[in-house]
């Protein structure tokens, strides 16, 4: 006689000795255990789109601060060789003798590198999330009413900036792309680099892309962090515009003034 067995799952029929079909218990698969770090709220928060946007906003603030301070430091080139070289040496000796030489600089570099890659990874993952959410592209021509040129080109200006950072390090930090590179002589390294017209054009184009990227980034980070009261929106736009213009004009001035012979 057929016999029924109960379990946490479904049953299926199997023939017994007399040929009759007897129900056989099939255990339901247990849910897959998550990774141990899934219990951490920080990990769960980052995996959401809001968490990734916060990473982009916070890392963007760090990068904006660096870009501004980097440009202000480079403006010392207008004061002459000794001023800019002395500033570069000061960066290497920050917090000495409390810390060994260059340790404070490397702490800042570590924070900056973490912000840089965190910004890129979060941006890529957000893009992938958006693509999965809309696998079929818009069938009609999109009317960009709210989106401006800066927001529509963020991906491409980001790629240009990333490639430029690599070249900038090769040119003026490691010296492998600068035939006249002398370690510690920031002034001459900069002048010799920008005397090459092609390199000067690369710097100008990259810094224009940086200014466009900064404009939208400085505007949108307020919204990401929840600081988007309509009363303050005009001030957000003024801030984004002013910041982008200051950085763009300041950085582009260096290759232009070297080519013009003002810096020599």
N, C-alpha and C positions, 0 to 999 in steps of 0.2 A: 504494500500500500504506500502511496506517496506520502512523504513526510515534509512538513513545512518547518524551516528554520528561520528565525528572525535575527537580524543584526542591524547595525547602523548603516544601512545602504539599501541597494535594490536587490531583488531576487531574480534568478533566471532558472529556466527549466533544464534539467539534465535527466537523461534516461536512467531508470533503475534496472535492477536485474530482470524484472518482468517486462521490460520494454516501455513501461509507463514513464512519463516525464515527471521528474521530481524537482521541486524548487530547490535551488542552491543559492546560498547567501553570497553576495558580492559586496565586499567592504568598499564604502565610498572613499575616494582619495582624500587624504588629510591636506589641509591648506599648507602651502609652502611657507616655511618660516622665513621671515625677513632677516636682513643683515643686522648684526648687533647694534650698529650705529643708527639704525632706523628709529630707535627709541629716543634719540636725542632730538629735542624740539628744533635745534638749530638746523639739523639735516632736513627734517621735515619741512621747515620754513623755506630753506633754500630750494627745495625741489618744486615749490610752487612758483608760478610766474611772478607773484608779488615779491617773493624772496629774491629771485634773480634780478628783478628791477631795483630792489634795494641795494644789492651788491653793486650793480652798475652805477647807482647814484652815489653811494659812499666812495667807491673807488674813483668815480669821476671827480668828486670833490678833492680827493688826494692828488689826482693828476692835474686838475686845474691849479691847485696851489703850487705844485712843482713847476708847471709851465710858466706861471707868473714869476716865481722866484728865480727860475733859470734865466728868463729874459731880462729881469732887473739886474742880475749879476753880469750878464753879457753886455749890458749897456756901459759897463766900465771900460769897454774897449775904446769908447770915445774919449776917455780920460788918458789914454796912453798905455804903453806896454807894461810899465811897472804896476799900474793900478790893477789891471785885469790879472796879471800874473800873481800879484800879491793876494788877490781875492781867491784865486784857485788854490794857492798854498794854504790859505786860511781854512778852506773847506777840508783839506786833508788833516789839519791839526785841531779841528774842533774838539773841545772838552779835554784837551791835553793840559796837564799831565794826569788828570783823573782817569782818562782812558788812553790806551796806547794810540799812537798816530794812525789815522785813517779808520779806526774802529767806529767812531761816531758816523763817519761818512758811509761806511758799509751798512750800518744799521738803517740809515735813511735809504740807501740803495735797496736794501732788502724789502722795506716797506713799499717803496716805489715799484719794484719788480712784482711784488705780490699784487699790488693794485692794478698794474698793467695787465697781467695775465688773468686776474680775476675779472677785469672789465671785458677782456676778449672772450673768455670762456662763457661768461653769463650772456653776452650779446649773441654768441653762436647758439647757445642752448635755447634762448628766447626765440631766435629765428626758426629753429627746428620745431619748437612747440607751435609757433604760428602756422608753419607749413603743414604740420600734421592736423591742426584744427581746421584748415581749409585746403584739402588736397586738390580741389578743382579751382583753377584760377578764375578771376572775374571774366565773364564772357563779353561784357560790354566795356567800352572805353571809360576809364575812371576819371571823374571830374575832381581834381585835387583842389577843394575849396579851403579846407582847414589846413592841409599839409602844405608846407612851403618847400622851396628848393633844398634847404638845409636838411629837413627831415627826410626827404625822398632820397637823398644821396648819402645818408649816414653810413651805409654799408661800404660804399666805394671810397668815401673820404677816410673811413677807418682803415681800409686796406692800404691806401696810399700812405697814411701815417705810420702804419706798422712796418711797411717796407722802408720808409724814410728813417725810422728809428734804427733799423739794422745798418743802413748806410752811414748814418750819422756817427754811430759807434765805431764803425770801421774807419771813418774819415778822421774824426777829431778826438776819439777816446783811445782806440787801439793803434791807430796810425797806419794800418795796412793798406788803406785806400788813399793815403796822402804821402807822396814821395818826399816831401820836405818835413815830415813829422819829427819833432823833437819833444821828448817827454818833459812836461813841466812848462814849456814855452807856449802858453795858450795863444798869446797874441800872434806870434809868427805862424803858428799852425793855422789859425783862422784866416789870416791874410793870404797865405799861400794857397789855401783851399779855395777861397772865393775868387782868386784871380783867374781860376779856370772857368771860362764862361759856361760850359756845360754843367759843372757842379753848381755854379751860382743859380742857374735856371732850375735845377733840381730842388735846391733849397727854397727858391721863391714859390714854385708850384706846390711843394709839400706844405709850406707854411700858410699858403692861401687855403689849401684843403683843411689844414688844422683850424684856421679861423672859422671856416664854415661849420666844421664838426663841433667846435666849441660853442658856436652860437646856439645850435639846437640842444646840445648837451646842457649848457648852463640854463636854458629855458625849461627843459623838461625835468631836470632833477628836482626842482621845487614841487612839481606836480607829483612825482614819484614819492617824495617824502611827505606828501599831504599838505604842503604849504602853497595852496593854490586858491586862496580866497580871491574872488573876482575883483575886489577892490584893489588888490595888489598886482594884478596881472600886467598893467602898464609898466610898473616898476620892474617886474620880472623881465619884460622885453627890453627895457632900457639897460638893465644890468647885463643881459646876454649880449646885446649889441655892443655896449661899451667894452666889455671884456674881450669879445672877439676882435674888435677893431684895434684895441691896444696891443694884444698879442700879435695880430697879423702885421700891423704897421711896424712894431718893434722888431720882430724877427726878420721881416723882409728887408728892413733897412740895412742890416749887416752886409749881405752880399751886394746890395745896390751901391752902398757907400764905398765898398772895396773896389768895385768895378769903376766907380766914378773917381777914384783916387783920393777920396776924403780920408779914408782909413788906408794907411800904406806902411 
